[in-house]
Amino acid sequence: MAYITGLTKNKQEWTPQFIVSIDEEACIGCGRCFKVCSHDVLAFEELDEDDSAKMFMKVENAGNCIGCEACGKTCSKKCFTFAPLAA
């Protein structure tokens, strides 16, 4: 299968890895990924469970993702799944 690729500034081939999902069970809602993403891809979600609320991230605007993986690189819990786009 062929994937959509690009070039880095020094002309090396690069395959962007786009966000597919976030594991809400592993996510602690720290917001690091939200802060590092400048393309409005992520949003906070609140889940009410037995008189306590849990915050976690969700993919709000997947179409805005540029495939940089900055969100996943800042995640201490490794909650993110990425995949390239098929050509």
C-alpha positions in Angstrom: 0.0 0.0 0.0 1.3 3.5 -0.9 1.1 6.3 1.6 1.0 10.1 1.1 4.5 11.4 1.8 6.3 14.8 1.9 9.8 16.1 2.1 11.7 17.7 4.9 13.6 20.9 4.4 16.8 18.9 3.6 14.8 16.9 1.0 14.4 13.7 3.0 11.1 11.8 2.5 8.7 12.0 5.4 5.4 10.2 6.0 3.0 12.2 8.2 1.3 10.1 10.9 -2.3 11.4 11.5 -4.2 11.0 14.7 -6.6 8.1 14.7 -7.7 7.8 18.3 -7.0 8.6 22.0 -7.3 5.9 24.6 -9.7 7.5 27.1 -9.0 4.8 29.7 -5.3 5.7 29.8 -5.7 9.5 29.4 -5.4 11.5 32.6 -6.7 14.8 31.2 -3.5 16.7 31.9 -3.9 18.9 28.7 -0.3 18.8 27.5 -1.4 17.5 24.1 -4.1 20.2 23.9 -1.6 22.9 24.6 1.0 21.7 22.0 -1.6 21.3 19.2 -1.9 24.6 17.3 -4.5 23.2 14.8 -7.6 22.9 17.1 -7.6 19.0 16.7 -8.3 18.2 20.4 -10.9 19.1 23.0 -11.6 18.2 26.6 -14.3 15.7 27.5 -15.8 15.3 30.9 -17.1 11.9 32.1 -19.3 11.8 35.2 -18.7 8.6 37.2 -20.3 7.9 40.6 -20.2 11.5 42.0 -16.8 12.2 40.5 -15.9 13.7 37.1 -13.0 12.5 35.0 -11.5 14.7 32.3 -9.9 13.3 29.2 -9.1 14.4 25.7 -11.0 13.6 22.6 -10.4 14.1 18.9 -12.7 17.0 18.0 -11.5 18.1 14.5 -9.5 15.2 13.0 -9.5 16.9 9.6 -7.3 19.7 11.0 -4.5 17.3 11.9 -1.2 17.9 10.0 0.4 14.6 11.0 3.2 16.1 13.2 2.6 13.8 16.2 3.4 16.6 18.6 0.4 15.6 20.8 1.6 12.0 21.1 5.2 13.1 21.8 4.0 15.1 24.8 1.8 12.4 26.2 3.3 10.7 29.2 0.6 8.0 29.1 1.1 7.2 25.4 -2.6 7.4 24.7 -2.4 8.3 21.0 -2.7 6.1 18.0 -1.5 7.4 14.6 -1.5 6.2 11.1 -0.4 7.5 7.7 -2.9 8.4 4.9 -3.2 5.9 2.1 -2.6 7.4 -1.4 
